[in-house]
């Protein structure tokens, strides 16, 4: 019963705290979530560009999406460890949906609870890397990575 209550509270927190992003008003979509003992796994889709950004240059739209994606990854990590006290590590994956094509793997996180004290890094990119996320940036924009 405890696991069910934790899961309900996690999804409630995710829905309320991640309903809107800083750069996108569109909701985040979780594809898969699993908790087993001390481990959790979560796959989700990167938020698309905000409709209000449609008039911005494509590069700026992509930079906004990248910033939002990094913030979302760090927030999901935080919510998992806050919502599931027994979980010590989590496997996190973020995908980017492509119209008419298979979703691209954009970010992988093999994260641990113990890295929580690393928020002091000024750069959002460095915070994500220090917390255990792996991704590829080209000119400040997230690119597809090859799964290991």
DSSP file (Angstrom, degrees, kcal/mol; ACC not computed):
  #  RESIDUE AA STRUCTURE BP1 BP2  ACC     N-H-->O    O-->H-N    N-H-->O    O-->H-N    TCO  KAPPA ALPHA  PHI   PSI    X-CA   Y-CA   Z-CA
    1    1 A X     >        0   0    0      0, 0.0     4,-2.3     0, 0.0     5,-0.2   0.000 360.0 360.0 360.0 -37.0    0.0    0.0    0.0
    2    2 A X  H  >  +     0   0    0      1,-0.2     4,-2.5     2,-0.2     5,-0.2   0.900 360.0  52.4 -58.6 -41.8    2.9    2.3    0.8
    3    3 A X  H  > S+     0   0    0      1,-0.2     4,-2.3     2,-0.2    -1,-0.2   0.877 108.6  50.2 -63.9 -38.2    4.2    2.0   -2.8
    4    4 A X  H  > S+     0   0    0      2,-0.2     4,-2.5     1,-0.2    -1,-0.2   0.923 111.2  48.0 -66.2 -44.1    0.8    2.9   -4.2
    5    5 A X  H  X S+     0   0    0     -4,-2.3     4,-2.5     1,-0.2    -2,-0.2   0.915 111.9  50.2 -63.3 -42.9    0.6    6.0   -2.0
    6    6 A X  H  X S+     0   0    0     -4,-2.5     4,-2.5     1,-0.2    -1,-0.2   0.908 111.4  48.8 -61.3 -42.0    4.1    7.1   -3.0
    7    7 A X  H  X S+     0   0    0     -4,-2.3     4,-2.5     2,-0.2     5,-0.2   0.915 111.4  48.9 -64.9 -43.2    3.3    6.6   -6.7
    8    8 A X  H  X S+     0   0    0     -4,-2.5     4,-2.1     1,-0.2    -2,-0.2   0.925 113.4  47.0 -61.9 -44.5    0.1    8.7   -6.4
    9    9 A X  H  X S+     0   0    0     -4,-2.5     4,-2.6     2,-0.2    -2,-0.2   0.883 111.0  52.9 -65.5 -38.5    1.9   11.4   -4.6
   10   10 A X  H  X S+     0   0    0     -4,-2.5     4,-2.8     2,-0.2    -2,-0.2   0.953 112.0  43.6 -61.1 -50.7    4.8   11.4   -7.1
   11   11 A X  H  X S+     0   0    0     -4,-2.5     4,-2.6     1,-0.2    -1,-0.2   0.849 113.2  52.3 -67.5 -32.8    2.5   11.8  -10.1
   12   12 A X  H  X S+     0   0    0     -4,-2.1     4,-2.6    -5,-0.2     5,-0.2   0.938 112.1  45.8 -64.6 -45.9    0.4   14.4   -8.3
   13   13 A X  H  X S+     0   0    0     -4,-2.6     4,-3.1     2,-0.2     5,-0.4   0.908 113.5  49.8 -63.0 -41.6    3.6   16.4   -7.5
   14   14 A X  H  X S+     0   0    0     -4,-2.8     4,-2.1     1,-0.2    -1,-0.2   0.933 112.6  46.8 -63.0 -45.0    4.8   15.9  -11.1
   15   15 A X  H  < S+     0   0    0     -4,-2.6     4,-0.4     1,-0.2    -2,-0.2   0.912 119.6  38.9 -64.3 -42.4    1.5   17.1  -12.5
   16   16 A X  H  < S+     0   0    0     -4,-2.6     3,-0.3    -5,-0.2     4,-0.2   0.896 123.8  37.3 -78.3 -39.0    1.3   20.1  -10.3
   17   17 A X  H  < S+     0   0    0     -4,-3.1    -3,-0.2    -5,-0.2    -2,-0.2   0.716 126.4  35.8 -86.5 -20.5    4.9   21.2  -10.3
   18   18 A X  S  < S+     0   0    0     -4,-2.1    10,-0.6    -5,-0.4    -1,-0.2   0.178  79.6 109.1-118.3  16.7    5.7   20.4  -13.9
   19   19 A X  S    S+     0   0    0     -4,-0.4     2,-0.4    -3,-0.3    -1,-0.1   0.920  91.8  21.9 -59.1 -43.4    2.4   21.3  -15.5
   20   20 A X  S    S-     0   0    0     -4,-0.2     5,-0.2    -3,-0.1     2,-0.2  -0.945  78.9-146.8-122.4 146.1    4.1   24.3  -17.1
   21   21 A X        -     0   0    0      3,-3.5    47,-0.1    -2,-0.4    -3,-0.0  -0.504  29.0-108.1-101.6 176.9    7.8   24.8  -17.8
   22   22 A X  S    S+     0   0    0     -2,-0.2     3,-0.1     1,-0.2    -1,-0.1   0.856 120.1  23.4 -71.8 -35.0    9.8   28.0  -17.7
   23   23 A X  S    S+     0   0    0      1,-0.2    27,-0.5    41,-0.2     2,-0.4   0.451 127.1  45.0-110.1  -4.2   10.2   28.0  -21.5
   24   24 A X        -     0   0    0     25,-0.1    -3,-3.5     2,-0.1    -1,-0.2  -0.990  51.8-161.5-145.0 133.4    7.2   25.9  -22.5
   25   25 A X        +     0   0    0     -2,-0.4     2,-0.2    -5,-0.2    -1,-0.1   0.539  66.9 105.6 -85.0  -7.4    3.5   26.0  -21.4
   26   26 A X  S    S-     0   0    0     22,-0.3    -5,-0.2     1,-0.1    -2,-0.1  -0.476  76.7-111.1 -76.6 143.8    3.1   22.5  -22.8
   27   27 A X        -     0   0    0     -2,-0.2     2,-0.3    -7,-0.1    -8,-0.1  -0.312  26.9-111.4 -73.7 156.7    2.8   19.6  -20.3
   28   28 A X        -     0   0    0    -10,-0.6     2,-0.5   -14,-0.1    18,-0.1  -0.637  27.8-144.3 -83.0 144.9    5.5   16.9  -19.9
   29   29 A X  E     -A   45   0A   0     16,-0.8    16,-2.5    -2,-0.3     2,-0.4  -0.949   3.5-149.6-118.6 117.4    4.5   13.4  -21.0
   30   30 A X  E     -A   44   0A   0     -2,-0.5    14,-0.3    14,-0.2     3,-0.1  -0.696  11.8-175.5 -82.5 131.3    5.8   10.4  -19.1
   31   31 A X  E     -     0   0A   0     12,-2.7     2,-0.3    -2,-0.4    13,-0.2   0.839  68.1  -0.1 -93.0 -42.3    6.2    7.3  -21.3
   32   32 A X  E     -A   43   0A   0     11,-1.9    11,-2.8     2,-0.0    -1,-0.4  -0.993  58.3-178.7-152.4 142.2    7.1    4.7  -18.7
   33   33 A X  E     +A   42   0A   0     -2,-0.3     2,-0.3     9,-0.2     9,-0.2  -0.992   8.4 168.2-144.4 136.1    7.7    4.7  -14.9
   34   34 A X  E     -A   41   0A   0      7,-2.6     7,-2.9    -2,-0.3     2,-0.4  -0.991  14.6-168.1-149.9 138.8    8.8    1.9  -12.6
   35   35 A X  E     +A   40   0A   0     -2,-0.3     2,-0.4     5,-0.2     5,-0.2  -0.999  11.6 170.3-126.3 129.6    9.9    1.5   -9.0
   36   36 A X  E >   -A   39   0A   0      3,-3.0     3,-1.8    -2,-0.4     2,-0.3  -0.878  61.1 -58.9-141.3 105.2   11.4   -1.7   -7.8
   37   37 A X  T 3  S-     0   0    0     -2,-0.4    49,-0.1     1,-0.3    -1,-0.0  -0.444 122.4  -7.8  64.1-119.1   13.1   -1.8   -4.4
   38   38 A X  T 3  S+     0   0    0     -2,-0.3    50,-2.8    49,-0.1    51,-1.8   0.293 124.7  76.2 -94.0   9.2   15.9    0.8   -4.3
   39   39 A X  E <   -Ab  36  89A   0     -3,-1.8    -3,-3.0    48,-0.2     2,-0.3  -0.912  53.3-174.5-125.2 149.0   15.7    1.5   -8.0
   40   40 A X  E     -Ab  35  90A   0     49,-1.5    51,-2.7    -2,-0.3     2,-0.4  -0.951   6.3-160.9-134.2 155.7   13.4    3.6  -10.3
   41   41 A X  E     +Ab  34  91A   0     -7,-2.9    -7,-2.6    -2,-0.3     2,-0.4  -0.998  10.1 177.4-136.7 140.4   13.2    4.1  -14.0
   42   42 A X  E     -Ab  33  92A   0     49,-2.2    51,-2.3    -2,-0.4     2,-0.4  -0.968   7.4-174.0-146.5 127.3   11.4    6.9  -15.8
   43   43 A X  E     +Ab  32  93A   0    -11,-2.8   -12,-2.7    -2,-0.4   -11,-1.9  -0.966  17.6 165.0-116.8 136.6   11.2    7.6  -19.5
   44   44 A X  E     -Ab  30  94A   0     49,-2.1    51,-2.6    -2,-0.4     2,-0.4  -0.938  34.6-107.5-145.6 168.5    9.5   10.8  -20.8
   45   45 A X  E     -Ab  29  95A   0    -16,-2.5   -16,-0.8    -2,-0.3    51,-0.2  -0.837  36.1-111.4-102.8 136.4    9.2   12.9  -23.9
   46   46 A X        -     0   0    0     49,-3.8    51,-0.4    -2,-0.4     2,-0.1  -0.349  40.8-104.8 -59.2 138.1   10.9   16.3  -24.2
   47   47 A X        -     0   0    0     18,-0.2    -1,-0.1     1,-0.1    22,-0.1  -0.450  37.4-122.1 -65.4 137.3    8.5   19.2  -24.2
   48   48 A X        -     0   0    0      1,-0.2   -22,-0.3    -2,-0.1    -1,-0.1  -0.252  43.6 -71.5 -71.6 170.0    8.0   20.6  -27.7
   49   49 A X        -     0   0    0      1,-0.1    -1,-0.2   -25,-0.1     2,-0.1  -0.331  58.5-102.3 -60.4 141.0    8.6   24.2  -28.5
   50   50 A X    >   -     0   0    0    -27,-0.5     3,-2.0     1,-0.1     4,-0.2  -0.420  22.9-126.4 -65.4 138.1    6.1   26.6  -27.0
   51   51 A X  G >  S+     0   0    0      1,-0.3     3,-1.4     2,-0.2     4,-0.2   0.809 110.5  62.4 -55.9 -29.4    3.5   27.8  -29.6
   52   52 A X  G >  S+     0   0    0      1,-0.3     3,-0.5     2,-0.1    -1,-0.3   0.714  95.6  61.1 -69.1 -18.9    4.4   31.4  -28.5
   53   53 A X  G X  S+     0   0    0     -3,-2.0     3,-2.0     1,-0.2    -1,-0.3   0.439  72.4 102.9 -84.5   0.7    8.0   30.8  -29.7
   54   54 A X  G <  S+     0   0    0     -3,-1.4    -1,-0.2     1,-0.3    -2,-0.1   0.786  80.0  49.9 -57.9 -29.5    6.8   30.2  -33.3
   55   55 A X  G <  S+     0   0    0     -3,-0.5    -1,-0.3    -4,-0.2    -2,-0.1   0.543  93.2  95.6 -87.7  -6.7    7.9   33.6  -34.4
   56   56 A X  S <  S-     0   0    0     -3,-2.0     5,-0.0     1,-0.1    -3,-0.0  -0.438  92.1 -86.9 -79.0 156.9   11.4   33.3  -32.9
   57   57 A X     >  -     0   0    0      1,-0.1     4,-2.1    -2,-0.1     3,-0.4  -0.334  40.5-114.8 -59.1 147.1   14.4   32.1  -35.0
   58   58 A X  H  > S+     0   0    0      1,-0.2     4,-2.3     2,-0.2     5,-0.2   0.858 114.7  55.7 -54.7 -39.8   14.6   28.3  -35.1
   59   59 A X  H  > S+     0   0    0      1,-0.2     4,-2.2     2,-0.2    -1,-0.2   0.909 107.9  47.6 -62.0 -43.2   17.9   28.3  -33.2
   60   60 A X  H  > S+     0   0    0     -3,-0.4     4,-2.3     2,-0.2    -1,-0.2   0.883 109.7  53.5 -67.1 -38.2   16.4   30.3  -30.3
   61   61 A X  H  X S+     0   0    0     -4,-2.1     4,-2.3     1,-0.2    -2,-0.2   0.925 110.2  48.0 -58.9 -44.7   13.5   27.9  -30.2
   62   62 A X  H  X S+     0   0    0     -4,-2.3     4,-2.3     1,-0.2    80,-0.3   0.875 109.5  52.2 -65.8 -38.1   15.9   25.0  -29.9
   63   63 A X  H  X S+     0   0    0     -4,-2.2     4,-2.5     2,-0.2    -1,-0.2   0.895 109.4  49.7 -64.8 -39.4   17.9   26.7  -27.2
   64   64 A X  H  X S+     0   0    0     -4,-2.3     4,-2.5     2,-0.2    -2,-0.2   0.921 110.7  50.0 -63.0 -43.7   14.6   27.3  -25.2
   65   65 A X  H  X S+     0   0    0     -4,-2.3     4,-2.5     2,-0.2    -2,-0.2   0.890 110.7  50.4 -62.4 -38.9   13.7   23.6  -25.6
   66   66 A X  H  X S+     0   0    0     -4,-2.3     4,-2.4     2,-0.2     5,-0.2   0.937 110.6  48.0 -65.0 -47.5   17.2   22.6  -24.4
   67   67 A X  H  X S+     0   0    0     -4,-2.5     4,-2.1     1,-0.2    -2,-0.2   0.910 113.8  47.7 -59.3 -42.5   17.0   24.8  -21.3
   68   68 A X  H  X S+     0   0    0     -4,-2.5     4,-2.8     1,-0.2    -1,-0.2   0.912 110.1  52.5 -64.6 -42.6   13.5   23.4  -20.6
   69   69 A X  H  X S+     0   0    0     -4,-2.5     4,-2.4     2,-0.2    -2,-0.2   0.899 109.9  47.9 -62.2 -42.1   14.7   19.8  -21.1
   70   70 A X  H  X S+     0   0    0     -4,-2.4     4,-2.1     2,-0.2    -1,-0.2   0.917 113.1  48.1 -65.8 -42.6   17.6   20.2  -18.6
   71   71 A X  H  X S+     0   0    0     -4,-2.1     4,-2.3    -5,-0.2    -2,-0.2   0.912 112.0  50.3 -62.4 -42.4   15.3   21.8  -16.0
   72   72 A X  H  X S+     0   0    0     -4,-2.8     4,-2.8     2,-0.2     5,-0.2   0.912 108.9  51.2 -63.0 -42.8   12.8   19.0  -16.5
   73   73 A X  H  X S+     0   0    0     -4,-2.4     4,-2.1     1,-0.2    -1,-0.2   0.927 112.2  45.8 -61.8 -45.4   15.4   16.3  -16.1
   74   74 A X  H  X S+     0   0    0     -4,-2.1     4,-2.2     1,-0.2    -1,-0.2   0.882 113.8  49.8 -65.0 -37.8   16.7   17.8  -12.8
   75   75 A X  H  X S+     0   0    0     -4,-2.3     4,-2.8     2,-0.2    -2,-0.2   0.906 109.2  50.5 -69.0 -41.5   13.2   18.3  -11.5
   76   76 A X  H  X S+     0   0    0     -4,-2.8     4,-2.4     2,-0.2    -2,-0.2   0.927 110.5  50.5 -61.7 -43.7   12.2   14.7  -12.3
   77   77 A X  H  X S+     0   0    0     -4,-2.1     4,-2.1    -5,-0.2     5,-0.2   0.938 111.9  47.9 -56.9 -47.7   15.3   13.4  -10.5
   78   78 A X  H  X S+     0   0    0     -4,-2.2     4,-2.1     1,-0.2     5,-0.2   0.916 111.5  49.7 -60.3 -45.3   14.4   15.6   -7.5
   79   79 A X  H  X S+     0   0    0     -4,-2.8     4,-2.5     1,-0.2    -1,-0.2   0.868 109.1  52.4 -65.3 -36.9   10.8   14.4   -7.4
   80   80 A X  H  X S+     0   0    0     -4,-2.4     4,-1.9     2,-0.2     7,-0.2   0.952 113.6  41.9 -63.8 -48.9   11.7   10.8   -7.6
   81   81 A X  H  < S+     0   0    0     -4,-2.1    -2,-0.2     1,-0.2    -1,-0.2   0.810 118.0  46.8 -72.5 -28.1   14.1   11.0   -4.7
   82   82 A X  H  < S+     0   0    0     -4,-2.1     3,-0.2    -5,-0.2    -1,-0.2   0.877 117.5  42.6 -75.6 -37.8   11.8   13.1   -2.7
   83   83 A X  H  < S+     0   0    0     -4,-2.5     2,-0.5     1,-0.2    -2,-0.2   0.709 117.1  44.4 -83.6 -20.9    8.7   11.0   -3.4
   84   84 A X    ><  -     0   0    0     -4,-1.9     3,-1.4    -5,-0.2    -1,-0.2  -0.803  63.0-176.6-127.2  88.8   10.3    7.5   -2.9
   85   85 A X  T 3  S+     0   0    0     -2,-0.5    -1,-0.1     1,-0.3    -2,-0.1   0.746  82.9  54.1 -60.3 -25.8   12.5    7.5    0.2
   86   86 A X  T 3  S+     0   0    0    -49,-0.1     2,-0.3   -47,-0.0    -1,-0.3   0.678  84.1 100.7 -83.0 -16.8   13.7    4.0   -0.4
   87   87 A X    <   +     0   0    0     -3,-1.4   -48,-0.2    -7,-0.2   -49,-0.1  -0.552  40.0 171.3 -74.5 127.6   15.0    4.6   -3.9
   88   88 A X        +     0   0    0    -50,-2.8    25,-2.6    -2,-0.3    26,-0.3   0.616  65.1  22.2-108.3 -21.4   18.7    5.1   -4.1
   89   89 A X  E     -bC  39 112A   0    -51,-1.8   -49,-1.5    23,-0.2     2,-0.4  -0.987  62.1-164.2-147.1 154.3   19.3    5.2   -7.8
   90   90 A X  E     -bC  40 111A   0     21,-2.6    21,-2.3    -2,-0.3     2,-0.6  -1.000  16.3-143.8-143.5 142.3   17.3    5.9  -10.9
   91   91 A X  E     -bC  41 110A   0    -51,-2.7   -49,-2.2    -2,-0.4     2,-0.4  -0.933  29.2-175.3-103.4 115.2   17.6    5.3  -14.6
   92   92 A X  E     -bC  42 109A   0     17,-3.3    17,-3.4    -2,-0.6     2,-0.4  -0.912   8.4-178.1-118.7 138.1   16.2    8.2  -16.5
   93   93 A X  E     -bC  43 108A   0    -51,-2.3   -49,-2.1    -2,-0.4     2,-0.4  -0.998   8.5-162.7-138.1 133.0   15.7    8.7  -20.3
   94   94 A X  E     -bC  44 107A   0     13,-2.4    12,-2.9    -2,-0.4    13,-1.7  -0.956  10.4-167.3-116.8 133.9   14.4   11.6  -22.2
   95   95 A X  E     -bC  45 105A   0    -51,-2.6   -49,-3.8    -2,-0.4     2,-0.5  -0.851  15.2-140.4-117.1 152.3   13.2   11.2  -25.8
   96   96 A X  E     - C   0 104A   0      8,-2.7     8,-2.8    -2,-0.3     2,-0.3  -0.966  22.6-133.6-111.0 124.4   12.4   13.8  -28.5
   97   97 A X  E     -     0   0A   0     -2,-0.5     2,-0.4   -51,-0.4     5,-0.1  -0.561  17.5-161.1 -76.9 138.8    9.3   12.9  -30.6
   98   98 A X  E >   - C   0 101A   0      3,-0.6     3,-2.0    -2,-0.3     2,-0.2  -0.985  26.1-112.6-120.8 129.3    9.8   13.4  -34.4
   99   99 A X  T 3  S+     0   0    0     -2,-0.4     3,-0.1     1,-0.3    -2,-0.0  -0.426 101.2   1.2 -63.3 124.8    6.8   13.7  -36.6
  100  100 A X  T 3  S+     0   0    0     -2,-0.2     2,-0.3     1,-0.2    -1,-0.3   0.586 122.9  80.7  75.4  10.8    6.6   10.6  -38.8
  101  101 A X  E <  S-C   98   0A   0     -3,-2.0    -3,-0.6     3,-0.0    -1,-0.2  -0.916  88.5 -83.1-141.8 167.0    9.7    9.1  -37.3
  102  102 A X  E     -     0   0A   0     -2,-0.3    -6,-0.1     1,-0.1    -3,-0.0  -0.416  58.1 -93.4 -69.7 146.1   10.8    7.1  -34.3
  103  103 A X  E     -     0   0A   0     -6,-0.1     2,-0.4    -2,-0.1    -6,-0.2  -0.307  40.3-128.2 -61.5 142.6   11.5    9.1  -31.1
  104  104 A X  E     -C   96   0A   0     -8,-2.8    -8,-2.7    -3,-0.1     2,-0.5  -0.772  13.1-123.3 -96.0 136.9   15.1   10.0  -30.6
  105  105 A X  E     +C   95   0A   0     -2,-0.4    40,-2.7    40,-0.3   -10,-0.2  -0.699  38.4 166.7 -76.5 122.2   17.0    9.3  -27.4
  106  106 A X  E     +     0   0A   0    -12,-2.9    30,-0.6    -2,-0.5     2,-0.3   0.742  56.8  17.2-109.7 -34.5   18.2   12.7  -26.2
  107  107 A X  E     -CD  94 135A   0    -13,-1.7   -13,-2.4    28,-0.1     2,-0.4  -1.000  52.7-166.4-148.2 141.2   19.4   12.2  -22.6
  108  108 A X  E     -CD  93 134A   0     26,-2.4    26,-3.9    -2,-0.3     2,-0.5  -0.991   8.7-168.5-125.9 135.7   20.3    9.4  -20.3
  109  109 A X  E     -CD  92 133A   0    -17,-3.4   -17,-3.3    -2,-0.4     2,-0.8  -0.961  16.7-179.2-129.1 118.0   20.6    9.7  -16.5
  110  110 A X  E     +C   91   0A   0     22,-1.8     2,-0.3    -2,-0.5   -19,-0.2  -0.840  36.0 175.0-105.4  89.0   22.1    7.1  -14.2
  111  111 A X  E     -C   90   0A   0    -21,-2.3   -21,-2.6    -2,-0.8     2,-0.3  -0.652  22.7-156.1-108.1 153.4   21.5    9.2  -11.1
  112  112 A X  E >   -C   89   0A   0     19,-0.4     3,-1.2    -2,-0.3   -23,-0.2  -0.921  25.9-124.5-126.5 151.8   22.0    8.5   -7.4
  113  113 A X  G >  S+     0   0    0    -25,-2.6     3,-1.3    -2,-0.3   -24,-0.1   0.865 104.0  67.4 -59.6 -38.4   20.4   10.0   -4.4
  114  114 A X  G >  S+     0   0    0    -26,-0.3     3,-0.6     1,-0.3    -1,-0.2   0.595  83.3  71.9 -65.6 -12.3   23.8   11.0   -2.9
  115  115 A X  G X   +     0   0    0     -3,-1.2     3,-1.4     1,-0.2    -1,-0.3   0.272  63.6 110.1 -86.1  14.1   24.6   13.6   -5.5
  116  116 A X  G X   +     0   0    0     -3,-1.3     3,-0.6     1,-0.3    -1,-0.2   0.743  64.7  65.9 -63.1 -24.9   21.9   16.0   -4.1
  117  117 A X  G <  S+     0   0    0     -3,-0.6     3,-0.5     1,-0.2    -1,-0.3   0.321  77.6  88.1 -81.3  11.1   24.5   18.5   -2.8
  118  118 A X  G X   +     0   0    0     -3,-1.4     3,-1.3     1,-0.2    -1,-0.2   0.272  48.7 106.2 -94.8  12.3   25.7   19.5   -6.2
  119  119 A X  T <   +     0   0    0     -3,-0.6    -1,-0.2     1,-0.3     8,-0.1   0.588  57.9  85.2 -67.7  -8.7   23.3   22.3   -7.0
  120  120 A X  T 3   +     0   0    0     -3,-0.5    -1,-0.3     7,-0.1     2,-0.1   0.641  59.3 110.3 -73.2 -11.8   25.9   24.9   -6.4
  121  121 A X    <   -     0   0    0     -3,-1.3     6,-0.1     1,-0.1    -3,-0.0  -0.431  63.8-146.5 -62.4 132.7   27.2   24.6  -10.1
  122  122 A X  S    S+     0   0    0     -2,-0.1     2,-0.3     4,-0.1    -1,-0.1   0.880  75.9  74.9 -71.3 -38.2   26.2   27.9  -11.8
  123  123 A X  S  > S-     0   0    0      1,-0.1     4,-2.4     2,-0.0     5,-0.1  -0.584  70.9-146.0 -82.4 134.4   25.6   26.3  -15.2
  124  124 A X  H  > S+     0   0    0     -2,-0.3     4,-2.2     2,-0.2     5,-0.2   0.878 103.8  53.5 -62.7 -38.6   22.5   24.3  -15.8
  125  125 A X  H  > S+     0   0    0      1,-0.2     4,-2.2     2,-0.2    -1,-0.2   0.926 109.9  46.8 -61.7 -45.6   24.5   22.0  -18.1
  126  126 A X  H  > S+     0   0    0      2,-0.2     4,-2.8     1,-0.2    -2,-0.2   0.881 109.2  54.4 -67.1 -38.1   27.1   21.4  -15.4
  127  127 A X  H  X S+     0   0    0     -4,-2.4     4,-1.6     2,-0.2    -1,-0.2   0.942 110.2  47.1 -58.2 -47.4   24.4   20.7  -12.8
  128  128 A X  H  <>S+     0   0    0     -4,-2.2     5,-2.4     1,-0.2     4,-0.4   0.916 113.8  47.2 -62.5 -44.0   22.9   18.0  -15.0
  129  129 A X  H ><5S+     0   0    0     -4,-2.2     3,-1.3     1,-0.2    -1,-0.2   0.911 110.5  51.9 -65.2 -42.0   26.3   16.4  -15.8
  130  130 A X  H 3<5S+     0   0    0     -4,-2.8    -1,-0.2     1,-0.3    -2,-0.2   0.796 106.4  55.2 -65.6 -27.1   27.3   16.4  -12.1
  131  131 A X  T 3<5S-     0   0    0     -4,-1.6   -19,-0.4    -5,-0.2    -1,-0.3   0.513 129.1 -94.6 -83.6  -5.3   24.0   14.7  -11.2
  132  132 A X  T < 5S+     0   0    0     -3,-1.3   -22,-1.8    -4,-0.4     2,-0.3   0.584  74.8 142.6 108.0  11.5   24.8   11.9  -13.7
  133  133 A X  E   < -D  109   0A   0     -5,-2.4     2,-0.4   -24,-0.2    -1,-0.3  -0.665  32.6-157.5 -86.7 140.6   23.0   12.9  -16.9
  134  134 A X  E     +D  108   0A   0    -26,-3.9   -26,-2.4    -2,-0.3     2,-0.3  -0.970  28.4 138.6-118.1 132.4   24.6   12.2  -20.2
  135  135 A X  E     -D  107   0A   0     -2,-0.4     2,-0.5   -28,-0.2   -28,-0.1  -0.966  45.2-113.9-161.5 169.0   23.7   14.1  -23.4
  136  136 A X  E     -E  143   0B   0      7,-0.6     7,-2.8   -30,-0.6     2,-0.5  -0.964  24.8-168.4-119.0 126.5   25.2   15.7  -26.4
  137  137 A X  E     -E  142   0B   0     -2,-0.5     2,-0.5     5,-0.2     5,-0.2  -0.945   6.0-175.1-114.3 132.9   25.2   19.5  -27.0
  138  138 A X  E >  S-E  141   0B   0      3,-2.5     3,-0.9    -2,-0.5    -2,-0.0  -0.954  80.8 -20.9-125.4 111.1   26.1   21.2  -30.2
  139  139 A X  T 3  S-     0   0    0     -2,-0.5     3,-0.1     1,-0.2    -1,-0.1   0.839 128.6 -50.6  61.2  33.0   26.1   24.9  -30.0
  140  140 A X  T 3  S+     0   0    0      1,-0.2     2,-0.4   -74,-0.0    -1,-0.2   0.598 116.0 111.8  82.8  11.2   23.8   24.9  -26.9
  141  141 A X  E <  S-E  138   0B   0     -3,-0.9    -3,-2.5   -75,-0.1    -1,-0.2  -0.966  70.9-115.4-122.2 134.0   21.2   22.5  -28.5
  142  142 A X  E     -E  137   0B   0     -2,-0.4     2,-0.3   -80,-0.3    -5,-0.2  -0.438  35.1-166.6 -66.9 134.8   20.5   19.0  -27.4
  143  143 A X  E     -E  136   0B   0     -7,-2.8    -7,-0.6   -37,-0.2     2,-0.0  -0.771  31.1 -81.1-117.8 164.7   21.3   16.4  -30.1
  144  144 A X        -     0   0    0     -2,-0.3     2,-0.3    -9,-0.1   -38,-0.2  -0.358  44.9-156.5 -62.1 140.3   20.5   12.7  -30.4
  145  145 A X        -     0   0    0    -40,-2.7     2,-0.4   -11,-0.1   -40,-0.3  -0.887  18.5-114.3-118.3 155.9   22.7   10.3  -28.5
  146  146 A X        -     0   0    0     -2,-0.3     2,-0.0   -40,-0.1   -40,-0.0  -0.740  34.4-118.7 -86.7 130.8   23.4    6.7  -29.1
  147  147 A X              0   0    0     -2,-0.4    -1,-0.0     1,-0.1   -39,-0.0  -0.368 360.0 360.0 -66.3 148.6   22.1    4.3  -26.4
  148  148 A X              0   0    0     -2,-0.0    -1,-0.1     0, 0.0    -2,-0.0   0.423 360.0 360.0 -94.1 360.0   24.8    2.3  -24.6
